[in-house]
Amino acid sequence: MYDRPSRVSVDPPFGRIDSTLHGRQDLIDAILTPAAGPRSAVHVLWGMGGSGKSHLALEIARRMKQTGRTVWWVQATRLNSGMREVVSRLGASESQVGQAWAGLISATDLVWRFLNETEQPWLLVFDGVDEPASLGPTGGTLVDGTGWLRRPDTDHGTVLVTTRDGNRSTWGNWSTLHAVRPLDVRSAAQVLMDRAGTAAGSVSDAEDLARDLGGLPLALRAAGTLLGSVNTDRVRHGSTTVTTFAGYRAALRRQVSAPLGQTGGDLDESLGLEIVREVNDLSLDLLVRRGLSQCRPLLGVLARLDASPVPYLAVLKPAVLSSSPLFRGLTVQQRNRLLEGLGDLALADFDVRPDVAVPAFAGVLSLHPLVHATFRDHPGQPTDDGGYHRLIMQLLLAATTGQDPDDSAAWPNWDVLVPHLVAAVREYLLPREQKHDREVVRTALELTRLIARYLIAVGLPASAFDILDPIVRDCGTYDHEPASPEILALRHELGRTWLERDQPEMAERVLHVVIADRTRVLGPDDANTLASRHKLARAIMAQRRWPEAEAELRQILSAEDQVRGPEHSDTMVVRHSLASTIFSQGRAAEAEQMLLTILEIRYRRWPHNHPETWVARHTLARCMQEQGRLAEAEQELRDTLATVEPRYTDRSEVLDIRRDLAALHLLQGEIDEALAAYEGLLADLRRLLGDAHDKTVQVEQVLHKLRTTAPQ
């Protein structure tokens, strides 16, 4: 006789269903009413921890049971005892079961013989299978289909598995994988409303909170339960207790945006989100057991970047990662395995941006908002003594290699990269209590300079100022003097932000001081000193002091020809400024010849859609107009606009070209064309600059006059 162990229940735990399931009808339909074609009998529900896989499986089990199916629910942690109970219920004798579990015959073969022979329709659920190998055969792999998980040989049997593992190769081509993603905003808000009630706020407030929680069912349930409990508890909790969706969202945002090390451990408790951290830790423990222990520090790196998609091939270069003690000796293949591991457990989602042509920047990964938040300042992560700040700065600087922020061809790459640069430099440089390493500071300051150049190049000087100003103002907190070369470079960019925001007087004041300091520190003919002198000349031009500007520009151009060469990009910009100054003094023919030479070089060396090329062509058209060649000028402006990509149509240079094209229509008596051009331009200026901006007001006045004088 064989000893009979204590029985375990394999009945579905329907008592766990304490609320309506929202937002999963598509997945339920895919399993219960599949589309025409061969019906899969093995379905795998996979998703990150807390995505609601078990709740979904319970709902499917409930509906199948209502149709008359027998349903068995086997927890992965009780696999052997659970399957013993299943085969016993199917009618296997105690002798057969005893022999099988004593190893005299195959237990898996015995169970599946009875499953395939039963005429009663059935559903077998394996819940929480985070180690898929446990469902495979001894000495084989799961995909062999000879272990606990197999494809039924009967038409009325179905197997359902819940797991964190979404690796296609794990489950074999005889299984159908269904990704259990976070809920959409409307469904997620309904989960909050179901648990918290209307006392916590409106549906709109619930939707806002649902977005910040990333639609993760576990977090939604935790937040809703906490709010519902607080609002129905007769015990007062004090003025700091969160009681509304809006209050919860504000507290969550404070935690997420707090400097590293200052999130406050008890805030997790006050928000009820400890369970999310615990679930994510279980996923990492699983990866460690799979030999992927470096997934933890990799998540630490990713969580210290911005929450926006990360161009992982550009940023996570193994050559840089392997220089850190956290990733010593990491190879490309090992890096890829770590990323695949994060993806397999849905800790990271991978996508391709169709608007980015360079593969290294097109492939992006995203962390779920709560994964990002919980690992950003995770108590289980190594502190910065492990080199996180140093490593992140090195990774980001390496990602910018070969990416000229002034080159329009590289702008799509910068679009993806800049949010992470901004987050990194602010996180490191701005907190006053931060301990600073001089080498890391230098890297952070170089990244700041590149950020500013890019933002100015794409027409966002105000954003550049917002980043530069506090970093320059507080340079003493990271042991740098205002006249150090790194800070001088940022002060130069600050002067540019004033110039690009139409405040030339302030730009002139700032740049005069920068030039004095650069001349003293770097020398009068240093390329950086000459660059500041050029921006000063531009500020003088903006104040219409033409002879003074021309004299300054001729001196700068003579020096630039020797320092950087006659066809260097910076020299070309100075040449255009000089041509513009000559044109503004009534010498249009002379300026036109200069511009034709400039454009011949630009067409040869740079793409036609570069902003400096647009500006040079615009000035050329003005020279043509000044000499009475209106049709030529109009065609030049039209041809210029044809080179502008749609995402750059809001740039100030493009708006200025459109304004002058509208004026040319008017000068040539093309009233209808002028009206249409001015109306379109006015709508865009109002949208971008507001009703009170000088450019908006000027165009509005021209349009008003045109409408009142145009023949009806």
C-alpha positions in Angstrom: 0.0 0.0 0.0 1.1 3.5 -0.7 0.7 6.3 1.9 -1.9 8.8 0.8 -0.8 12.4 1.4 -3.2 15.0 2.6 -5.5 16.2 -0.2 -5.2 19.7 -1.6 -8.1 21.6 -3.3 -8.0 22.1 -7.0 -11.3 24.0 -7.1 -11.0 27.5 -8.6 -10.7 30.1 -5.8 -13.7 32.0 -7.0 -13.9 33.7 -3.6 -11.1 35.9 -4.7 -13.4 37.6 -7.2 -14.4 40.6 -5.2 -15.0 43.1 -8.0 -16.0 43.3 -11.6 -13.3 42.6 -14.2 -12.8 45.7 -16.4 -11.1 46.0 -19.8 -10.3 42.4 -20.6 -13.2 41.4 -22.9 -10.9 41.1 -25.9 -8.7 38.6 -24.1 -11.7 36.6 -22.8 -13.1 36.5 -26.3 -9.8 35.4 -27.8 -9.9 32.3 -25.5 -13.6 31.5 -25.2 -14.7 32.4 -28.8 -11.6 32.3 -31.0 -11.7 33.4 -34.6 -12.2 30.9 -37.3 -9.3 28.5 -37.8 -7.6 25.8 -35.7 -8.5 26.2 -32.1 -5.6 26.3 -29.7 -6.1 24.2 -26.6 -3.2 25.7 -24.6 -3.4 29.4 -23.7 -0.7 31.3 -21.9 -1.6 34.6 -20.1 1.6 36.5 -19.6 2.4 39.9 -18.2 4.3 41.8 -15.6 3.6 41.1 -11.9 0.4 42.8 -10.8 -1.2 42.9 -14.3 -4.2 40.9 -13.2 -3.4 37.6 -14.9 -4.9 35.4 -12.1 -8.1 37.6 -11.9 -8.5 37.2 -15.7 -8.0 33.5 -15.5 -10.6 33.2 -12.7 -13.1 35.1 -14.8 -12.5 32.7 -17.7 -12.7 29.7 -15.4 -16.0 31.0 -14.0 -17.5 31.4 -17.4 -16.4 28.0 -18.5 -17.8 26.4 -15.4 -21.1 28.1 -16.1 -21.2 26.3 -19.5 -20.8 22.9 -17.8 -17.1 22.4 -18.0 -15.1 20.8 -15.2 -12.5 23.2 -14.0 -9.3 22.4 -12.1 -7.1 25.1 -10.6 -3.5 24.1 -9.8 -1.2 26.5 -8.1 2.4 26.3 -9.4 3.7 26.2 -5.8 1.7 23.0 -5.3 2.1 21.4 -8.6 2.7 17.8 -7.7 0.0 17.6 -5.0 -2.4 19.5 -7.2 -1.9 17.2 -10.2 -2.2 14.2 -8.0 -5.6 15.5 -6.9 -6.7 16.1 -10.5 -5.9 12.6 -11.6 -7.6 11.2 -8.5 -10.8 13.1 -9.4 -10.5 11.8 -12.9 -10.9 8.3 -11.5 -7.4 6.9 -11.2 -7.1 4.2 -8.5 -5.1 4.8 -5.4 -2.7 2.1 -6.6 -2.1 3.8 -9.9 -1.6 7.2 -8.2 0.7 5.6 -5.6 2.9 3.9 -8.2 3.1 7.1 -10.2 4.1 9.3 -7.3 6.5 6.7 -6.1 8.3 7.0 -9.5 7.4 3.5 -10.7 5.4 4.8 -13.6 5.3 8.3 -15.2 3.0 10.6 -13.2 2.7 13.0 -16.1 1.8 10.3 -18.5 -0.8 9.0 -16.1 -2.5 12.4 -15.6 -2.6 13.1 -19.4 -4.0 9.6 -20.2 -6.9 10.3 -17.9 -7.4 13.9 -19.2 -7.4 12.8 -22.8 -9.8 9.9 -22.2 -12.4 11.8 -20.2 -15.5 12.7 -22.2 -16.4 15.6 -19.9 -15.3 19.0 -21.3 -12.7 20.5 -19.0 -10.4 23.4 -18.2 -7.1 22.9 -16.4 -5.5 26.1 -15.0 -1.9 26.4 -14.0 -1.6 29.6 -12.0 1.5 31.5 -11.1 4.0 29.6 -13.3 7.0 31.8 -13.0 9.4 28.9 -13.5 8.1 27.3 -16.7 10.6 24.5 -16.5 8.6 23.1 -13.6 5.9 22.2 -16.1 8.4 20.3 -18.3 9.5 16.7 -18.1 12.4 15.4 -16.0 15.4 15.5 -18.2 13.7 17.4 -21.0 12.3 20.8 -21.8 8.7 22.2 -21.6 8.5 22.5 -25.4 8.9 18.7 -25.7 5.2 18.5 -24.6 5.8 15.5 -22.4 5.6 17.1 -19.0 2.7 18.5 -16.9 1.9 21.0 -19.8 0.9 19.4 -23.0 -1.5 20.0 -25.9 -4.6 17.9 -25.2 -5.4 15.1 -27.6 -9.1 15.8 -27.1 -11.3 18.5 -28.7 -13.0 19.3 -25.4 -9.9 20.0 -23.2 -8.3 23.4 -22.6 -5.3 24.4 -20.6 -4.8 27.9 -19.3 -1.4 29.1 -17.8 -0.7 32.4 -16.0 3.0 33.5 -15.9 5.3 36.5 -16.0 7.3 34.8 -18.8 6.4 35.9 -22.3 9.3 34.4 -24.1 7.8 32.7 -27.2 10.5 30.0 -27.3 9.7 29.0 -23.7 6.2 27.8 -24.5 6.5 26.0 -27.9 4.5 26.7 -31.1 1.6 24.6 -29.8 0.7 27.3 -27.2 -1.0 30.6 -27.8 0.4 33.5 -25.9 -1.8 36.4 -24.8 -0.1 39.5 -23.4 -1.9 40.9 -20.4 -1.1 44.6 -20.7 -1.9 47.4 -18.3 -5.5 48.6 -18.5 -6.7 51.5 -20.7 -7.4 54.7 -18.8 -11.2 54.3 -18.8 -11.1 50.7 -17.5 -8.4 51.6 -15.0 -10.4 54.5 -13.7 -13.4 52.2 -13.2 -11.3 49.9 -11.0 -10.5 52.9 -8.8 -14.1 54.0 -8.7 -15.3 50.5 -7.8 -13.0 50.4 -4.8 -12.8 54.0 -3.6 -16.3 55.3 -4.4 -17.4 58.7 -5.4 -16.2 60.2 -2.1 -12.6 60.0 -3.5 -13.4 62.3 -6.5 -14.8 62.4 -10.0 -14.3 60.0 -12.9 -12.0 62.6 -14.4 -9.8 62.6 -11.3 -9.8 58.8 -11.3 -8.6 58.8 -14.9 -5.8 61.2 -14.1 -4.6 59.0 -11.3 -5.0 55.9 -13.5 -2.6 57.4 -16.0 0.0 58.0 -13.3 -0.4 54.5 -12.0 0.1 53.2 -15.5 -3.1 51.2 -15.6 -1.5 48.4 -13.4 -4.4 46.5 -11.8 -2.4 45.7 -8.6 -1.6 49.4 -8.0 -5.2 50.4 -8.9 -6.6 48.0 -6.5 -4.2 49.1 -3.8 -4.9 52.8 -4.3 -8.7 52.3 -4.5 -8.8 50.1 -1.5 -6.7 52.6 0.6 -8.9 55.5 -0.4 -12.1 53.5 0.2 -10.9 52.5 3.6 -9.8 56.0 4.6 -13.1 57.5 3.5 -15.2 54.9 5.4 -13.1 54.5 8.5 -14.6 56.2 11.6 -11.1 56.7 13.0 -9.6 60.1 12.0 -6.2 59.8 10.3 -4.9 63.4 10.5 -4.6 66.2 8.0 -1.8 64.6 6.0 -3.8 61.5 5.1 -4.6 61.1 1.4 -8.4 60.9 0.9 -9.0 61.7 -2.8 -7.8 60.7 -6.2 -6.2 64.1 -6.7 -4.5 64.0 -3.3 -3.2 60.5 -4.0 -1.9 61.6 -7.4 -0.1 64.6 -5.9 1.5 62.5 -3.2 2.6 60.0 -5.8 4.1 62.7 -8.0 6.0 64.1 -5.0 7.5 60.7 -4.4 8.4 60.2 -8.1 10.0 63.7 -8.5 11.9 63.8 -5.2 15.7 63.8 -5.5 17.3 60.4 -5.1 17.5 59.3 -1.5 14.7 61.7 -0.4 11.6 59.8 -1.4 10.8 58.9 2.2 10.2 55.3 3.0 6.9 55.8 4.8 5.4 57.4 1.7 5.1 54.0 0.1 3.2 52.8 3.2 0.9 55.9 3.1 0.1 55.1 -0.6 -0.3 51.4 -0.1 2.2 50.6 -2.9 4.6 48.4 -0.9 3.0 45.4 -2.7 4.0 46.7 -6.1 7.6 46.9 -5.0 7.4 43.4 -3.5 6.0 42.0 -6.8 8.7 43.6 -8.8 11.3 42.2 -6.4 9.9 38.7 -7.1 10.4 39.3 -10.8 14.0 40.2 -10.2 14.5 37.2 -8.0 13.3 35.1 -10.8 15.8 36.7 -13.2 18.6 36.1 -10.7 17.7 32.4 -10.6 17.9 32.4 -14.4 21.5 33.7 -14.2 20.6 37.3 -15.0 21.6 38.9 -11.8 22.8 42.1 -13.6 19.2 42.9 -14.5 18.9 44.6 -11.1 21.7 47.2 -11.6 20.5 47.5 -15.2 17.0 48.5 -13.9 18.8 50.9 -11.6 20.4 52.6 -14.6 17.2 52.8 -16.6 15.2 54.0 -13.6 17.6 56.9 -13.1 17.0 58.1 -16.7 13.8 59.9 -17.7 10.5 57.9 -17.8 10.3 58.4 -21.5 11.3 55.7 -24.0 15.1 55.0 -23.9 17.1 54.4 -27.2 18.7 51.3 -25.6 21.2 50.5 -28.3 22.6 54.0 -28.3 22.6 54.4 -24.5 23.4 50.9 -23.2 26.7 50.4 -25.0 28.5 47.3 -23.6 31.9 48.9 -24.0 30.8 51.7 -21.5 28.7 49.4 -19.2 31.6 47.0 -18.8 33.8 49.8 -17.5 31.7 49.9 -14.3 32.1 47.4 -11.4 28.3 46.8 -11.8 28.8 45.3 -15.3 32.4 44.1 -15.3 33.2 42.3 -18.6 29.7 42.6 -20.0 29.5 41.6 -23.7 27.0 42.6 -26.4 25.4 39.1 -26.1 25.1 39.4 -22.4 23.6 42.9 -22.6 21.0 41.5 -25.0 20.2 38.6 -22.7 19.6 41.1 -19.8 17.3 43.1 -22.0 15.5 40.0 -23.2 15.0 39.0 -19.6 13.4 42.3 -18.7 11.2 42.0 -21.7 10.2 38.3 -21.0 8.9 39.3 -17.6 7.2 42.5 -18.9 9.4 44.7 -16.8 10.3 46.5 -20.0 8.4 47.0 -23.3 10.2 47.3 -26.6 9.1 49.4 -29.6 10.5 50.9 -32.8 10.0 54.6 -33.6 9.0 54.9 -37.2 10.1 58.6 -37.3 13.7 57.8 -36.5 15.9 56.4 -39.3 19.0 55.5 -37.3 18.5 51.9 -35.9 20.5 52.7 -32.7 18.0 55.5 -31.8 14.8 53.9 -33.4 14.7 51.0 -31.0 13.3 52.1 -27.7 12.4 50.5 -24.4 10.0 51.8 -21.8 9.6 50.9 -18.1 6.1 50.8 -16.6 5.7 54.1 -14.6 5.6 52.2 -11.3 8.6 50.0 -12.2 10.5 53.2 -13.0 9.4 54.8 -9.7 10.1 51.8 -7.5 13.5 51.1 -8.9 14.6 54.7 -9.1 15.4 54.8 -5.4 15.1 51.2 -4.5 16.5 50.3 -1.1 17.9 47.0 -2.6 19.9 48.9 -5.3 23.6 49.8 -4.7 24.1 53.4 -3.7 25.9 55.8 -5.9 29.1 54.6 -4.4 28.6 51.8 -6.9 29.1 54.5 -9.6 25.6 55.0 -11.0 26.0 58.8 -11.7 29.4 58.3 -13.2 28.2 55.4 -15.4 25.0 57.2 -16.5 27.0 60.3 -17.5 29.5 58.2 -19.5 26.7 56.3 -21.2 24.8 59.4 -22.2 28.0 61.2 -23.4 28.9 58.1 -25.5 25.4 58.2 -27.0 25.9 61.8 -28.3 29.1 60.8 -30.1 28.7 61.7 -33.8 25.4 63.5 -33.2 25.9 67.2 -34.0 23.1 69.1 -32.2 23.2 71.7 -35.0 22.7 69.2 -37.8 19.0 68.8 -38.7 19.7 65.2 -39.9 20.6 64.3 -36.3 17.6 66.0 -34.7 15.3 62.9 -34.6 18.0 61.1 -32.6 18.3 64.1 -30.2 14.5 64.1 -29.8 14.7 60.6 -28.3 17.8 61.3 -26.3 17.3 64.8 -24.8 14.8 63.9 -22.0 17.3 61.5 -20.5 20.2 64.0 -20.8 18.1 66.6 -19.0 17.0 64.3 -16.2 20.5 63.1 -15.6 22.2 66.5 -15.4 19.5 68.0 -13.2 19.5 65.0 -10.9 23.3 65.3 -10.4 24.1 69.0 -10.6 21.2 70.8 -8.9 20.7 69.1 -5.5 22.8 71.2 -3.0 23.4 68.2 -0.8 24.8 66.0 -3.6 28.4 64.9 -3.3 30.1 65.8 -6.6 33.0 64.1 -8.4 34.9 66.6 -10.5 35.2 64.3 -13.5 31.5 63.5 -13.4 30.7 67.2 -13.1 32.7 67.9 -16.2 30.8 65.3 -18.2 27.5 66.6 -16.9 28.4 70.2 -17.9 29.3 69.0 -21.4 26.0 67.3 -21.7 24.3 70.5 -20.5 26.0 72.4 -23.3 24.9 69.9 -25.9 21.4 70.0 -24.6 21.3 73.8 -24.9 22.7 73.8 -28.4 20.1 71.3 -29.6 17.2 73.2 -28.0 18.3 76.5 -29.5 18.8 74.8 -32.9 15.3 73.5 -32.9 13.8 76.8 -31.9 13.3 76.2 -28.1 15.6 78.9 -26.5 13.3 79.4 -23.5 13.6 75.7 -22.7 17.4 76.0 -23.0 17.4 79.0 -20.6 15.3 77.1 -18.1 18.0 74.3 -18.0 21.0 76.5 -18.2 20.2 79.3 -15.7 20.1 77.3 -12.4 23.1 75.2 -13.4 25.2 78.4 -14.1 23.8 80.3 -11.2 24.6 77.5 -8.7 28.0 76.5 -10.1 29.6 77.0 -6.7 27.7 74.1 -5.3 29.7 71.7 -7.5 33.0 73.6 -7.0 33.2 75.5 -10.3 34.0 79.2 -10.8 31.9 81.3 -13.2 35.1 81.9 -15.3 36.0 78.2 -15.6 36.0 77.1 -19.3 33.0 74.7 -18.7 30.8 77.4 -17.1 31.9 80.0 -19.7 30.6 77.6 -22.4 27.2 77.6 -20.6 27.2 81.3 -20.1 27.8 81.7 -23.9 24.7 79.5 -24.5 22.8 81.7 -22.0 23.6 84.7 -24.1 22.3 82.9 -27.2 19.0 82.2 -25.4 18.5 86.0 -24.9 19.3 86.7 -28.5 17.0 84.0 -29.8 14.2 85.3 -27.6 14.4 88.7 -29.3 16.1 90.4 -26.3 19.3 91.7 -27.9 20.1 94.3 -25.3 20.3 91.6 -22.6 22.2 89.3 -24.9 24.7 92.1 -25.5 25.3 92.7 -21.8 25.7 89.0 -21.1 28.0 88.4 -24.0 30.3 91.4 -23.3 31.2 89.8 -20.0 31.6 86.3 -21.5 34.0 87.7 -24.1 36.0 89.5 -21.5 36.4 86.3 -19.5 37.0 84.1 -22.5 39.7 86.5 -23.8 41.4 86.4 -20.4 41.1 82.7 -19.8 41.3 81.3 -23.4 42.9 84.0 -25.5 41.5 86.5 -28.1 41.9 84.1 -31.1 40.5 81.0 -29.4 37.6 79.5 -31.4 35.2 79.8 -28.4 36.1 83.5 -27.9 35.4 84.1 -31.6 32.1 82.3 -31.3 31.0 84.7 -28.5 32.1 87.7 -30.5 29.9 86.5 -33.4 26.9 86.3 -31.1 27.7 89.7 -29.8 27.8 91.0 -33.4 24.4 89.4 -33.9 23.0 91.2 -30.9 24.4 94.5 -32.3 22.7 93.7 -35.7 19.4 93.1 -33.9 19.6 96.7 -32.6 20.3 97.9 -36.2 23.8 99.3 -35.5 24.9 98.1 -38.9 28.3 99.8 -39.4 29.4 98.7 -36.0 28.3 95.2 -36.7 30.0 95.1 -40.1 33.3 96.1 -38.7 33.1 93.5 -35.9 32.1 90.7 -38.3 34.9 91.5 -40.8 37.4 91.1 -37.9 35.8 87.9 -36.8 35.7 86.4 -40.3 39.4 87.2 -40.9 40.2 85.4 -37.7 37.9 82.4 -38.3 39.4 81.8 -41.8 42.7 81.2 -39.9 41.4 79.4 -36.9 38.7 77.1 -38.2 38.9 77.5 -42.0 36.8 79.3 -44.6 34.3 76.4 -45.0 33.8 75.5 -41.4 30.2 75.6 -40.3 30.8 78.4 -37.8 32.7 80.4 -40.4 29.8 80.0 -42.8 27.4 81.4 -40.2 29.6 84.5 -39.7 29.8 85.0 -43.5 26.0 85.0 -43.7 25.8 87.5 -40.8 28.1 89.8 -42.7 26.1 89.4 -45.9 22.9 90.3 -44.0 24.6 93.4 -42.5 25.7 94.5 -46.0 22.2 94.0 -47.3 20.7 96.0 -44.5 22.9 98.9 -45.4 21.4 99.1 -48.9 24.0 97.0 -50.8 21.7 94.3 -52.1 23.8 93.3 -55.2 27.0 92.9 -53.1 25.1 90.8 -50.5 23.5 88.7 -53.2 26.9 87.7 -54.6 28.1 86.8 -51.1 25.0 84.7 -50.5 25.4 82.8 -53.8 28.9 81.8 -52.8 27.7 80.8 -49.3 24.9 78.6 -50.7 27.2 77.0 -53.2 29.3 75.7 -50.3 26.2 74.9 -48.2 24.6 72.8 -51.0 27.9 71.0 -51.4 28.5 70.2 -47.7 25.2 70.2 -45.9 21.6 69.0 -46.5 19.2 71.5 -48.1 16.9 71.3 -45.1 19.4 72.7 -42.6 18.0 75.9 -40.9 21.1 77.9 -41.7 20.5 77.1 -45.4 16.8 78.2 -45.0 18.1 81.5 -43.5 20.6 82.1 -46.3 18.0 81.4 -49.0 15.6 83.8 -47.2 18.2 86.5 -47.2 18.9 85.8 -50.9 15.2 86.2 -51.7 15.2 89.6 -49.9 18.1 90.7 -52.0 16.2 89.7 -55.2 13.1 91.5 -53.9 15.1 94.6 -53.1 16.4 94.7 -56.7 12.8 94.4 -58.1 13.0 90.7 -59.1 9.8 89.8 -57.2 8.9 86.6 -59.2 12.4 85.2 -58.5 12.2 86.0 -54.9 8.8 84.3 -54.6 10.1 81.2 -56.3 13.2 81.1 -54.0 11.0 81.2 -50.9 8.6 78.6 -52.3 11.5 76.3 -53.0 12.9 76.8 -49.6 9.7 75.9 -47.8 9.5 72.8 -49.9 12.6 71.5 -48.1 11.1 71.9 -44.6 10.0 68.6 -43.0 6.5 68.7 -41.4 7.8 68.5 -37.8 9.9 71.7 -38.3 7.1 73.9 -39.8 6.7 75.7 -36.5 10.3 77.0 -36.3 10.7 80.7 -36.2 12.8 80.7 -39.4 10.0 79.0 -41.3 7.4 81.4 -40.0 9.5 84.4 -41.1 9.8 82.9 -44.6 6.0 82.5 -44.7 5.5 86.1 -43.7 7.8 87.4 -46.4 6.1 85.1 -49.0 2.7 86.5 -48.1 4.1 90.0 -48.5 5.4 89.1 -52.0 2.0 88.0 -53.0 0.7 91.4 -51.9 3.4 93.3 -53.7 2.5 91.4 -56.9 -1.2 92.1 -56.6 -2.1 88.5 -55.7 -4.7 89.5 -53.1 -6.4 86.2 -52.6 -3.1 84.4 -52.2 -1.9 87.0 -49.8 -5.1 86.8 -47.7 -4.8 83.0 -47.5 -1.1 83.1 -46.6 -1.6 85.8 -43.9 -4.6 84.0 -42.4 -2.8 80.7 -42.1 0.3 82.4 -40.7 -1.8 84.3 -38.1 -3.5 81.1 -36.9 -0.1 79.5 -36.4 1.4 82.6 -34.6 -1.6 82.7 -32.2 -1.1 79.0 -31.5 2.6 79.2 -31.0 3.2 82.7 -29.6 -0.1 83.9 -28.3 -2.3 86.9 -29.3 -0.1 89.5 -27.6 3.3 88.7 -29.2 4.7 91.4 -31.4 4.9 89.1 -34.5 1.2 88.1 -34.0 0.1 91.7 -33.6 2.0 92.8 -36.7 0.5 90.1 -38.9 -3.0 90.8 -37.5 -2.7 94.5 -38.4 -1.5 93.7 -41.9 -4.4 91.3 -42.4 -6.9 93.7 -41.0 -5.8 96.4 -43.3 -5.8 94.0 -46.3 -9.3 92.9 -45.5 -10.7 96.4 -45.3 -9.0 97.6 -48.5 -9.3 94.5 -50.7 -12.0 94.7 -53.3 -15.1 92.7 -52.5 
